[in-house]
Structure formats: structure tokens, C-alpha cells
């Protein structure tokens, strides 16, 4: 069941722009109610299409046919108006500033149910299911290294690559592959950290170790396939 709590923070999607991305966030606030209040505050000028509480309760804030204001300054696969082409979901979690913690089972299960429906109805490609940190690597860390991306991929939402034997640790080669996946590499260490936060969460340090290189090569192979 979805509860409606309309936010005023939205506008029209540009014409002829497909909805082909799903962007996942954490709220990064101390309580769910504080997050909802901010997402519905006209002065804040931020919103998302949905919010999922830690108990699995789903709140719809903005209609999917409208542009919610969740991604900010962002880029993915060369596109910069990420809000125009995406659905944004906020997961209640205090985040790194207020006591980052694992995402509860009820919340994850509710997200999977909602996201499955969204990617099916909007024909969102798996490679376009991303975190806020993926599209804004120099600014954001959410949903963070505790988020269970492998479980989502197993449910048909997004990608989780195996490590490839065909990899290269050369920085220029890594830069090319990160760009091919979709990352903005203008801040190269931040792009590496964002990739690690999503696909190699055990060590998020911005350094190109062999596991990072193998995982990146595996992801590129999935995207090309």
C-alpha cells in the first residue's frame, strides 16, 4: 500500500525526454518525519517521487509524470538533467552524518517490490539503476556502502558484475571504462570512490586496486553484452 503526501517541489518534465533512470538515495536526516517535512517544504526546493521508511511504508510525494527535484547537479552517460529522465526514491536512513546503518529487511523488500514495478513500466535499463553517488560522485555518498546492490540485481533491478580476468589498472584505461559505464570522471578519484561504493564497498578509497579493476571490467562487459 502506498500513502500519498504530495510535495509542491516538482515541475513539468521536458517534452520528448524518456524516463529511463532510477536513482536511489538515503534521506540523510535524523528521522523520517524530518525528511518528509523537508521534502515537502517549498523553501527547500527538494523532493523525490517516493520515500520508503525503515518499516517498509511507502509514501508517494510526486507523480511519476512530473520532474521531482532529487538529483541536483548530476551526470550519467553524458546526460546532465538527471531529474528530467529519472524516478527518485528516498530511503529513510540517517546517513553518514547522523549514524549510518544497514537498511532493514522490511525497507529493502518494499524497495524491491516498488522498483520492479518501476523498471518494468518505464523500461529502465539495468545499467541506469544507480545511486545518487553514481551521478554526483564529488558531492554525494548515498545510498552508501551498506546498501545491498547485489540483492537488487538478483531481483532483476540493476547490475552486479562478476570480476573479469581482462582488466587493466592503468589510470587512463580505468578512466575510459568508467566513462563508458556512465560516470563523470572530471573528478577522477571521486568517480573511483563512487564506483567502489556501489560495486566494491569493502574498500572505498579512490585507489585502483586489482579488485576494483576486475569488477569495473566485468561491469563494462555486462553493459556491452
Backbone bond lengths (Angstrom), bond angles and torsions (degrees), N, CA, C in turn:
res aa  C-N    CA-C-N  psi(-1)  N-CA   C-N-CA  omega(-1)  CA-C   N-CA-C  phi
1 X - - - 1.458 - - 1.526 109.71 -
2 X 1.328 115.48 136.88 1.461 122.13 -179.53 1.530 109.15 -113.20
3 X 1.318 115.21 129.80 1.458 121.77 176.91 1.522 109.21 -98.74
4 X 1.320 116.53 139.44 1.465 120.79 178.60 1.520 110.76 -96.41
5 X 1.327 114.96 131.90 1.464 122.36 171.01 1.532 106.44 -140.15
6 X 1.321 116.75 84.46 1.465 120.15 -169.69 1.525 113.41 -61.22
7 X 1.317 114.31 135.08 1.461 122.51 173.21 1.525 108.58 -99.68
8 X 1.315 117.47 143.24 1.468 119.42 175.76 1.531 112.70 -81.40
9 X 1.316 116.74 -3.24 1.462 120.64 -170.06 1.534 110.99 -92.49
10 X 1.303 115.68 82.00 1.465 121.83 178.11 1.516 108.50 -163.44
11 X 1.325 115.21 166.92 1.462 120.35 173.95 1.520 108.03 -151.53
12 X 1.333 115.72 -175.42 1.461 119.96 -176.12 1.522 110.99 -73.17
13 X 1.313 116.00 140.59 1.464 119.83 171.16 1.535 108.07 -70.43
14 X 1.331 117.38 144.59 1.456 119.21 176.00 1.529 110.50 -61.99
15 X 1.341 116.88 146.11 1.468 118.48 178.75 1.521 111.56 -64.42
16 X 1.307 115.32 148.65 1.463 122.85 175.19 1.532 113.44 63.24
17 X 1.325 116.82 23.14 1.467 120.35 174.59 1.523 108.32 -106.59
18 X 1.330 118.76 118.97 1.461 119.69 -177.54 1.524 111.49 -73.60
19 X 1.320 115.67 149.85 1.464 120.53 169.38 1.520 105.85 -89.03
20 X 1.334 115.99 100.16 1.459 119.95 -173.07 1.525 113.01 -131.54
21 X 1.349 116.88 19.56 1.459 120.87 178.59 1.524 110.30 -137.57
22 X 1.318 115.23 148.63 1.462 122.79 170.42 1.525 106.71 -123.54
23 X 1.333 116.68 121.60 1.460 121.61 -176.98 1.529 108.72 -115.25
24 X 1.342 115.63 124.90 1.454 121.68 -178.13 1.525 110.41 -104.66
25 X 1.327 115.51 138.68 1.455 123.29 -177.07 1.528 109.71 -130.67
26 X 1.324 117.69 163.76 1.454 120.06 156.08 1.523 107.93 -108.92
27 X 1.337 115.35 158.01 1.460 119.06 -175.29 1.519 112.23 -72.89
28 X 1.333 117.54 -33.37 1.454 120.34 178.05 1.521 113.43 65.38
29 X 1.323 116.81 30.61 1.467 121.83 178.07 1.521 108.82 -129.98
30 X 1.315 116.29 162.89 1.465 120.02 -170.40 1.522 113.70 -69.97
31 X 1.338 118.20 -29.38 1.461 121.13 179.50 1.515 110.42 -138.10
32 X 1.339 115.00 161.37 1.460 120.40 176.21 1.519 110.85 -65.32
33 X 1.332 116.83 -39.83 1.462 119.58 -178.08 1.525 111.50 -66.12
34 X 1.321 116.27 -37.46 1.467 119.20 176.41 1.526 110.42 -63.44
35 X 1.325 116.13 -40.05 1.458 119.69 178.87 1.524 110.81 -65.38
36 X 1.330 116.71 -45.09 1.463 119.77 178.55 1.520 111.69 -61.15
37 X 1.328 116.39 -41.69 1.457 119.93 179.74 1.530 110.65 -60.41
38 X 1.314 116.47 -42.37 1.475 119.72 -179.65 1.522 110.89 -68.86
39 X 1.319 117.46 -41.72 1.457 120.58 -179.06 1.523 112.62 -67.19
40 X 1.319 116.76 -18.03 1.466 121.58 179.26 1.528 112.82 -108.33
41 X 1.316 117.39 6.71 1.461 122.23 -178.17 1.525 109.09 -90.26
42 X 1.331 118.85 118.26 1.469 119.74 -179.55 1.522 113.00 -58.41
43 X 1.315 117.52 -31.40 1.456 120.63 -178.60 1.531 112.08 -70.07
44 X 1.333 116.75 -27.44 1.476 120.32 -178.32 1.524 112.36 -73.49
45 X 1.325 116.41 -31.28 1.467 122.26 179.51 1.529 112.27 57.10
46 X 1.323 116.14 37.39 1.464 121.66 173.48 1.522 108.83 -133.09
47 X 1.314 115.73 153.68 1.463 120.67 178.99 1.521 108.32 -166.21
48 X 1.308 115.48 -179.96 1.458 123.09 171.21 1.518 106.07 -151.78
49 X 1.305 116.40 169.42 1.466 118.22 177.88 1.527 111.64 -76.17
50 X 1.337 116.01 -38.02 1.460 120.74 -177.94 1.525 110.38 -138.33
51 X 1.311 114.96 153.62 1.462 123.26 169.47 1.518 107.72 -128.93
52 X 1.329 116.34 136.59 1.467 120.93 177.83 1.521 108.61 -119.76
53 X 1.314 116.11 119.90 1.465 121.67 -179.60 1.528 109.76 -76.44
54 X 1.319 116.02 169.00 1.458 120.35 -177.78 1.525 112.82 -67.79
55 X 1.330 117.35 -21.11 1.467 120.34 176.46 1.519 112.66 -87.89
56 X 1.329 117.26 2.98 1.461 121.40 178.18 1.512 114.82 94.22
57 X 1.324 118.55 -2.74 1.456 121.12 178.57 1.523 110.08 -67.96
58 X 1.319 116.41 133.37 1.462 122.55 -176.99 1.524 109.66 -109.10
59 X 1.325 116.24 130.48 1.462 122.54 178.71 1.526 107.86 -119.03
60 X 1.332 115.12 129.72 1.463 120.21 174.75 1.526 108.41 -95.74
61 X 1.330 115.18 124.19 1.461 121.32 -176.86 1.529 112.48 -105.02
62 X 1.317 116.70 -36.44 1.463 122.14 -175.96 1.529 108.33 -137.26
63 X 1.323 116.10 137.44 1.458 120.36 177.10 1.520 110.30 -63.03
64 X 1.319 116.73 143.37 1.460 120.71 -176.35 1.524 113.31 -63.46
65 X 1.324 117.69 -21.97 1.464 119.05 179.40 1.521 112.89 -81.84
66 X 1.332 117.33 -0.93 1.466 122.43 177.99 1.533 110.18 -108.39
67 X 1.311 115.93 158.68 1.458 121.77 177.48 1.526 109.79 -88.42
68 X 1.324 116.12 109.70 1.474 120.76 174.46 1.526 108.28 -82.78
69 X 1.326 115.84 157.40 1.471 121.37 -172.90 1.525 109.43 -106.86
70 X 1.305 116.39 79.64 1.466 120.60 -172.34 1.524 114.64 -120.34
71 X 1.323 118.78 -27.30 1.461 120.64 -171.49 1.528 113.29 -92.49
72 X 1.315 117.83 -28.16 1.456 120.48 -178.34 1.521 111.76 65.43
73 X 1.327 116.10 -149.15 1.464 121.32 178.02 1.529 107.66 -69.25
74 X 1.315 116.60 113.05 1.460 120.19 -170.32 1.523 109.71 -154.91
75 X 1.337 114.92 165.19 1.458 120.45 179.45 1.522 109.39 -154.42
76 X 1.328 115.79 142.43 1.462 120.75 173.50 1.514 108.61 -154.53
77 X 1.319 115.62 125.07 1.465 122.23 178.54 1.527 111.57 53.99
78 X 1.334 115.58 36.63 1.453 121.05 176.54 1.509 115.37 87.53
79 X 1.330 117.63 -8.85 1.464 121.23 178.62 1.526 109.36 -91.16
80 X 1.324 116.64 138.62 1.462 120.08 -177.32 1.524 113.86 -112.97
81 X 1.325 119.09 -20.66 1.465 119.68 174.93 1.528 107.30 -93.19
82 X 1.317 114.70 76.39 1.470 119.65 -176.16 1.522 110.94 -66.72
83 X 1.317 117.92 -35.07 1.462 119.96 178.27 1.524 111.60 -58.53
84 X 1.323 116.68 -35.20 1.471 120.42 -175.55 1.517 111.87 -65.47
85 X 1.327 117.57 -28.24 1.463 120.76 -171.05 1.528 112.74 -118.37
86 X 1.319 117.90 16.84 1.469 118.40 -173.12 1.522 112.88 -133.48
87 X 1.324 113.72 161.25 1.465 124.27 164.85 1.526 106.40 -104.60
88 X 1.324 117.29 131.84 1.453 121.58 179.69 1.522 111.83 -110.13
89 X 1.336 116.57 131.77 1.467 122.52 177.62 1.518 108.66 -121.40
90 X 1.313 116.42 126.70 1.467 123.02 175.09 1.526 109.50 -99.24
91 X 1.330 116.65 129.05 1.458 122.43 175.18 1.520 108.75 -104.27
92 X 1.309 116.81 125.22 1.464 120.05 -179.65 1.526 108.81 -64.02
93 X 1.307 115.60 118.85 1.460 123.48 178.24 1.522 106.44 -165.91
94 X 1.325 118.79 134.12 1.468 119.63 -177.12 1.524 113.85 -64.41
95 X 1.309 117.51 -17.97 1.451 119.82 175.48 1.514 113.36 75.93
96 X 1.320 115.59 -179.00 1.456 121.50 -173.87 1.529 112.70 -63.82
97 X 1.314 117.37 -25.40 1.460 119.88 -177.29 1.519 113.00 -79.69
98 X 1.341 117.13 -31.69 1.467 119.75 -171.21 1.531 113.96 -119.51
99 X 1.332 118.02 17.47 1.457 119.45 177.53 1.516 112.78 110.23
100 X 1.311 115.98 60.45 1.462 122.97 -178.73 1.524 110.64 -53.12
101 X 1.317 116.50 135.06 1.463 121.12 -177.19 1.523 110.20 -145.23
102 X 1.335 117.22 163.82 1.465 119.73 179.52 1.522 111.59 -60.51
103 X 1.319 114.48 154.76 1.452 121.46 179.43 1.536 108.75 -85.62
104 X 1.336 118.50 124.20 1.466 120.62 -174.07 1.528 113.00 -64.24
105 X 1.316 114.50 159.26 1.459 121.20 -179.28 1.529 111.65 -57.44
106 X 1.321 117.88 -46.07 1.467 120.43 -177.58 1.517 111.26 -60.71
107 X 1.314 116.19 -39.12 1.463 120.76 179.72 1.531 110.89 -67.86
108 X 1.327 116.10 -44.63 1.456 120.09 -179.68 1.521 111.37 -64.81
109 X 1.321 117.21 -41.14 1.464 120.75 179.01 1.522 111.01 -63.72
110 X 1.322 116.76 -41.31 1.468 120.32 178.27 1.525 110.55 -65.54
111 X 1.322 116.96 -39.56 1.459 120.11 177.88 1.523 110.67 -62.18
112 X 1.314 117.76 -45.22 1.458 120.77 -179.37 1.525 110.44 -59.88
113 X 1.314 116.86 -44.01 1.471 119.87 -180.00 1.530 110.59 -62.02
114 X 1.319 117.13 -46.35 1.460 120.82 -179.13 1.530 110.78 -67.65
115 X 1.321 116.95 -46.58 1.462 120.45 -175.58 1.522 111.87 -65.60
116 X 1.322 117.86 -36.78 1.462 120.38 176.62 1.525 110.51 -57.80
117 X 1.319 115.22 -44.33 1.460 119.66 179.23 1.524 111.02 -64.57
118 X 1.328 116.98 -42.95 1.461 120.92 -177.54 1.525 111.77 -64.78
119 X 1.340 117.38 -47.98 1.465 118.88 -176.88 1.525 110.72 -67.46
120 X 1.327 117.63 -29.57 1.462 120.27 178.10 1.526 110.72 -72.57
121 X 1.326 116.75 -48.15 1.470 119.66 -176.14 1.520 112.79 -68.44
122 X 1.324 116.81 -35.08 1.471 119.89 -178.07 1.532 112.92 -98.82
123 X 1.329 117.37 2.36 1.472 121.62 -178.83 1.533 111.03 51.58
124 X 1.336 116.15 48.89 1.466 121.63 -179.22 1.522 109.00 -79.14
125 X 1.333 118.04 122.92 1.468 119.87 179.56 1.529 111.27 -64.72
126 X 1.316 118.06 145.27 1.470 120.11 -179.99 1.522 113.44 -54.71
127 X 1.323 118.70 -35.71 1.459 120.95 -178.65 1.529 112.72 -69.35
128 X 1.328 116.93 -12.03 1.461 121.43 179.16 1.520 112.87 -101.77
129 X 1.317 117.26 14.33 1.467 121.34 170.40 1.521 106.26 -95.03
130 X 1.323 116.07 109.03 1.465 120.68 -167.30 1.522 110.91 -136.04
131 X 1.320 114.57 167.22 1.454 121.25 171.46 1.515 110.83 -96.82
132 X 1.322 115.66 162.77 1.462 119.86 177.27 1.525 110.80 -57.56
133 X 1.327 116.51 -36.66 1.461 119.90 179.58 1.520 112.03 -66.05
134 X 1.334 118.40 -27.56 1.462 120.42 178.23 1.521 111.56 -67.86
135 X 1.320 116.85 -38.01 1.464 120.03 -176.05 1.522 112.42 -92.61
136 X 1.322 117.64 -12.32 1.465 122.11 178.38 1.523 109.26 -139.29
137 X 1.343 118.09 62.97 1.467 120.74 -169.59 1.515 115.33 -63.73
138 X 1.306 118.55 -28.10 1.465 119.66 -179.00 1.519 112.65 -85.79
139 X 1.348 117.05 -7.19 1.468 120.15 -176.10 1.526 114.15 -116.53
140 X 1.329 117.50 -31.54 1.453 120.04 -165.94 1.525 112.45 -126.75
141 X 1.344 115.58 153.66 1.468 121.67 177.56 1.528 112.21 -121.17
142 X 1.313 118.47 -2.28 1.469 120.64 -173.10 1.528 112.59 -89.28
143 X 1.345 116.25 152.20 1.466 127.84 3.50 1.528 114.54 -79.39
144 X 1.324 118.25 -0.26 1.460 119.65 168.82 1.510 115.56 92.82
145 X 1.330 113.37 175.08 1.461 121.66 -171.90 1.525 113.85 -74.58
146 X 1.335 118.75 -10.95 1.470 120.79 177.03 1.523 112.62 -90.96
147 X 1.307 117.05 -4.66 1.461 120.22 -178.96 1.526 109.77 -74.76
148 X 1.327 116.73 140.51 1.464 122.11 -172.65 1.529 111.20 -91.54
149 X 1.334 116.50 72.67 1.461 120.38 177.23 1.525 112.91 -61.62
150 X 1.343 120.28 -38.91 1.468 118.60 179.24 1.528 112.88 -58.98
151 X 1.323 116.88 -37.72 1.468 119.20 179.59 1.527 111.20 -65.84
152 X 1.324 116.88 -40.23 1.459 119.11 177.44 1.527 110.39 -62.73
153 X 1.331 116.51 -44.99 1.455 119.46 -179.80 1.527 111.16 -61.00
154 X 1.331 117.14 -39.65 1.462 120.80 178.05 1.524 111.74 -63.30
155 X 1.349 115.66 -25.70 1.460 120.82 178.21 1.523 112.15 -89.65
156 X 1.327 116.99 5.96 1.456 120.72 177.84 1.511 114.39 89.01
157 X 1.343 116.29 19.06 1.466 121.03 -177.10 1.523 107.78 -121.20
158 X 1.320 117.51 105.74 1.454 120.41 -179.30 1.522 112.66 84.37
159 X 1.335 115.46 -170.86 1.463 122.63 -175.75 1.521 110.66 -123.04
160 X 1.331 115.12 147.12 1.456 121.06 168.79 1.523 107.38 -139.04
161 X 1.342 118.55 106.34 1.465 121.02 -172.43 1.513 113.40 -84.36
162 X 1.318 115.11 151.49 1.463 120.84 163.57 1.524 108.18 -76.04
163 X 1.320 116.74 162.55 1.453 120.33 174.79 1.527 109.51 -75.97
164 X 1.326 115.32 141.28 1.457 121.05 -179.88 1.526 109.91 -101.67
165 X 1.336 115.56 147.48 1.464 120.62 174.08 1.528 111.42 -81.47
166 X 1.329 116.36 -13.08 1.464 121.22 -176.35 1.525 108.61 -100.71
167 X 1.320 116.17 83.93 1.454 119.50 -174.05 1.520 110.69 -140.61
168 X 1.318 114.77 167.14 1.456 121.58 -175.82 1.516 107.60 -145.26
169 X 1.327 116.79 131.14 1.465 120.63 178.30 1.528 113.18 -90.32
170 X 1.303 117.05 -0.78 1.456 120.16 179.33 1.531 109.40 -59.71
171 X 1.334 118.72 128.91 1.464 120.68 -175.83 1.529 113.95 -55.34
172 X 1.329 117.38 -39.45 1.459 118.65 -179.13 1.522 111.17 -68.17
173 X 1.326 116.86 -37.34 1.460 119.82 176.73 1.528 110.30 -64.93
174 X 1.320 117.18 -41.85 1.468 121.22 178.14 1.524 110.41 -64.51
175 X 1.310 116.91 -40.95 1.467 120.79 178.32 1.535 110.75 -58.45
176 X 1.330 115.95 -44.25 1.462 120.58 -179.90 1.528 110.68 -62.82
177 X 1.327 116.91 -43.41 1.467 120.09 -177.93 1.523 111.42 -69.24
178 X 1.326 117.85 -41.23 1.467 119.85 177.00 1.524 110.90 -60.24
179 X 1.326 116.71 -40.56 1.459 120.82 177.63 1.519 110.66 -63.98
180 X 1.331 116.99 -40.86 1.460 120.32 179.45 1.526 111.49 -63.21
181 X 1.328 116.55 -38.34 1.465 119.46 176.79 1.522 110.73 -63.63
182 X 1.340 116.84 -41.02 1.461 119.63 179.49 1.504 115.11 145.35
183 X 1.338 117.28 -8.35 1.466 120.96 -173.20 1.532 112.26 -73.01
184 X 1.321 114.99 144.73 1.456 122.56 166.64 1.525 106.72 -80.01
185 X 1.324 117.38 117.43 1.464 121.14 -174.46 1.527 112.05 -105.06
186 X 1.340 117.10 18.91 1.462 118.89 179.05 1.528 111.24 -62.15
187 X 1.336 116.97 -31.84 1.470 122.27 167.95 1.524 105.54 -108.92
188 X 1.322 115.74 90.10 1.463 121.23 -169.40 1.528 112.96 -61.42
189 X 1.347 120.16 -48.33 1.469 118.67 178.10 1.529 112.91 -60.33
190 X 1.339 116.74 -36.36 1.468 119.60 178.24 1.519 110.66 -65.71
191 X 1.334 117.31 -38.28 1.459 120.26 178.09 1.525 111.09 -64.69
192 X 1.339 116.57 -40.01 1.466 119.27 176.84 1.521 110.41 -63.27
193 X 1.334 117.15 -44.62 1.469 119.84 178.82 1.525 111.32 -61.10
194 X 1.325 117.18 -40.82 1.467 119.71 178.97 1.521 110.70 -63.03
195 X 1.331 116.53 -43.02 1.463 119.48 176.51 1.519 110.72 -60.43
196 X 1.329 116.92 -45.89 1.464 120.46 179.91 1.525 111.15 -63.24
197 X 1.310 117.07 -41.07 1.467 120.35 -178.57 1.522 110.57 -59.89
198 X 1.315 116.75 -33.56 1.466 121.56 179.73 1.531 111.88 -86.55
199 X 1.330 117.14 -47.60 1.460 120.83 -168.31 1.529 114.95 -111.95
200 X 1.348 117.88 -8.73 1.471 120.13 178.57 1.526 108.25 -146.47
201 X 1.331 116.99 62.95 1.469 121.09 -167.81 1.519 115.60 -71.10
202 X 1.308 118.84 -10.34 1.467 119.88 -178.32 1.522 112.30 -69.12
203 X 1.322 117.29 -23.65 1.463 119.81 -179.20 1.524 108.94 -148.30
204 X 1.316 115.69 99.27 1.467 121.88 -179.08 1.521 107.48 -104.13
205 X 1.331 115.82 93.10 1.461 119.38 -174.27 1.528 113.90 -133.74
206 X 1.318 117.78 -0.73 1.453 120.54 178.62 1.512 114.73 75.18
207 X 1.325 117.76 11.36 1.459 122.01 -179.91 1.523 109.86 -105.18
208 X 1.309 115.85 146.79 1.464 120.59 -177.10 1.523 108.91 -91.68
209 X 1.319 117.02 86.59 1.461 120.50 173.78 1.530 108.24 -89.21
210 X 1.323 115.12 174.60 1.461 118.32 -175.41 1.524 112.54 -65.40
211 X 1.324 118.32 -37.05 1.468 118.61 179.85 1.523 110.99 -65.18
212 X 1.336 116.78 -40.87 1.459 119.87 176.51 1.524 110.34 -60.08
213 X 1.337 117.05 -46.34 1.464 121.04 -179.50 1.519 111.42 -62.64
214 X 1.330 117.15 -42.90 1.472 119.96 -179.34 1.524 111.42 -66.92
215 X 1.333 116.44 -40.98 1.457 119.88 -179.92 1.534 110.98 -66.79
216 X 1.338 116.42 -40.53 1.461 120.21 178.04 1.524 110.97 -63.25
217 X 1.335 116.63 -44.60 1.460 119.50 178.46 1.522 111.19 -61.51
218 X 1.329 116.26 -38.45 1.452 119.64 176.99 1.519 112.76 -64.35
219 X 1.320 116.43 -38.00 1.456 120.58 178.67 1.525 110.29 -66.61
220 X 1.314 117.16 -42.96 1.458 120.08 178.98 1.537 110.20 -62.09
221 X 1.319 117.13 -41.09 1.455 119.70 177.35 1.526 111.22 -60.55
222 X 1.335 117.62 -39.20 1.468 120.51 176.94 1.518 110.86 -64.67
223 X 1.327 116.53 -43.65 1.460 120.34 -179.15 1.530 111.44 -64.49
224 X 1.307 116.09 -37.70 1.479 119.27 179.72 1.514 112.12 -73.39
225 X 1.348 115.08 -28.47 1.452 119.27 -176.37 1.499 114.13 -74.02
